[in-house]
Amino acid sequence: MLTSLKQSVHAANLALVDNGLVLLTWGNVSGRDAETGLVVIKPSGVEYAALRPEHMVVVDLEGNVVEGDLRPSSDTPTHLVLYRAFPEIGGVAHTHSTYATAWAQAGRPLPCYGTTHADTFRGEVPLTAPLTPEALAGHYEAETGEAIVRVFREGGIDPQEIPGVLVIGHGPFTWGKDAAAAAEHSIILEECARLAALTEALCPGVLPISEGLRDKHFLRKHGEGAYYGQR
């Protein structure tokens, strides 16, 4: 079942390792099948060197295992909340990459200091609010997803224009049209977080770029009038 999707999700997980975003087993990528709504995700705690496409686990949007002998990632409930809330996305990725996680641990959203950031994220990458003691004692991973959804809905943020978030004290989640795009956004977010840290070290008090420059770079790559790249 979903052989092609398992292969693409497997490749996206390995892309995180290949780009230095994952140590040990600290990361996961999932992909959603547009026809069935089923989700393919990395199994929990399996070393990447041993990971194969056939190890990927298939779950429905309620978290029931449909296919697979291994337990799905412990972050599966977070992924599923995002899929249910943002039906336009087809892939979700989560890492503990160094710089993006450092911003999350510092409790700071990621400012848009330059066009490298603006090419993918149309503005500040938001930070979630801390989970309440009740949320921590309950369905923690699902509550993490709900915290992500809240910061986007309450802030009027379009998840298509800002395909990522920093979960306070935890780390980044990103998403995209498929698993490969979600992993790519994790790679880009990590580089933007690194550049932002260096920028603040060189110039404390630096301000984000203008909305005009930000939007110019975002819109030339995304939307109806995009002209970057090949058709």
N, C-alpha and C positions, 0 to 999 in steps of 0.2 A: 504493500500500500504506500502511495506517495513517494515512490522511489526517487524521482527527480528532486522533490523538495528535501528529502533526507540528504541527498548529495549536496545540494546548495547550502543547507543549514550546516552540514559538516564542514564545508569549505569556508563558510563565514566564521565559524568558531576558530578554525586554524588560522584565518587571517588575523585574528586578534593576537595570537601567539607570534606569528611571523612579524608583526609590527611592534612587538615588545609591550603590548598592553596587558598581558596576563602572566602572572607567576603561578606556579603550581596548578591548582584547578580553580583559580579565582576569576571566573568569568563564564558567561553563557550567551548564546544567541538562539533565537527561535525564529520560525517563519510560519506564516498562516497560508493555508490553501484557500484560494478565493472561491472555489466551487463548493467545497464541503464545509468550510469554516474551521476545519481541524487544524491543530497547531503541532508542529514538529519542533522539539527542543532537545538540547543537550542533556544527557543523563547526569545525575548528581554525583560529584566527587570522582569522576573517571578521569584519569590522567590523559592529557591531550595526545601524548605519544602513542597511547593505546587506542585512541578514539577512532571509530570507523563509522561510515554512513549507516550501517545496519544497527548501530548502537543507539541511534536517535530514537526518542520516544514520541509517540503520537498521543495527544490528549485532545479532548473536546474543550469548548470554551468554559465549561464548568470544572475542568481539572480532572475529569475521569480519564484513566488510561485506556486508550482504544487499541494500541498496539505497542509492544515492546516488553522485554523481560527485565529491564532496569528501571529504577525509580527516576522520574524526571527531576530536573534541577529543583533545588529548594526554592529558587526564585520564580518558579512557574506561576504561582498566584499573582505576582506582580505583573508579569507579562500578560496574563489573561485579563486583568483589570484594564490594562492599556488597550488591548485589542477590542474589548467590549466598549470602551469609552470613545476610542478613536478608530472607527471602522475603516477609515481610509488607509491605515498603515498595514503593511504586510510583513514586517520584520521588526524585532526588538533585540537590542543587545545591552549587556550589562558587564562592566569591568570594575576593577579596582586600580585602574591606571594611575600612575604616581601623581601627576600634576592635577588632573581633574579631581582626584580623590582629596588632594591637599586643599583645594578650594572648598570642597564639600565639608571637610573636617574643620576648616576655618570658619564655616558658617557664612560664606560669601557667595553671592551669585557671580557669574563670570561676565565682566563688562566687555563690550565690543570696542576694543582699542584699535582695530585696524581692518583692512580689507580682507585679509586672510580669514578672519572671523566672519565678516559680512558676506563672503561668498557662499556660506552655508547657513549661517544663523543670522536672521534679520533682527539683530539686537541682542540684548543681554540674555544669557542662558540662566533661567531662574533657579532659585533654591527653594526646596520644600520647607514647610514649617516642621518643627520637631513633633514627633508622635507623642500623644498623651500616654500616661501610664496605662490607661484602659486599652488603648490601641496596641501597646507593646505586649500586654498580657493576653490579648485576643489573637486574631488571625494576622500576625505580624506582617507577613509578606504581602497579603492582600491589602492591609492597611497602608503599606508603603505605596502600592499602586494608587490607592485612593488619595493619598497625600499629593502624588504627582498630578493626578487629574484635577484636584482642587486648585493647585497653584496656577494651572492653565485656565481653568474656567473662571476663577475669581479674578484673575489678572487680565482676562480677555485676550489671552495669547493663543495664536493659531499654531497648533502642533505641526502643521506643514511648513510653517516659516521658521519655527524654532524646534528642530527635530532632536531635542535633547534636554536633559534636566540634571541638576545636581541634588541628590538626596542628602540632606544635612547629616553629617556624621557618618555617612555611609559611602557614597560614591555616585558615579554617573550612570544614567540610562539613556540610550539613544534609540531611535527608530527610523524607519524609512519604508519605501514601497515594497521592499523585500528584505530577506536576511542579509544579502550582500550590501545593500544600501545602509542598513542599520549598523553593520560592522564598520563600513566606511565612515559613517558619522561619528562613531566612537574614536576612530583614528584621528579624524579632523578635530574633534573636541579636545582630545589630549594635546595636540599640537597648539591649539588656541590657548589652552590653559597654561602651557609652558611659556608661550610667547607673552601672555599677560603677566605672568610672574616676573619674567625678565624685564618687561616694560616698566612695571612698578618699581623694580629694584633700581633701574637706571634713572627713572623719573618719578619719584614719589609725588602723588597729587595729580598725575596725568589724567586727562579727561577722555571720555569715549570720543570716537570720531563723530562727525556731524551726521544727522539723519540723512541728509542729501547724499553724502558719499556712501554711507551704509546701504541705502536703498539702491543707488546706482549699481553697486557691485552685486547685491542680491538679485535684483531684477534682471540684470543682463545674463544671469544663469538660470533663472527660474521664472515661470509665468509666461503669458501669451507673447510678450515682446522679447523673450530671451534670444540672444544671438551668439552666446559663447559656445564654442565647440562645433561639431559637425552635425548635420541633420541626420 
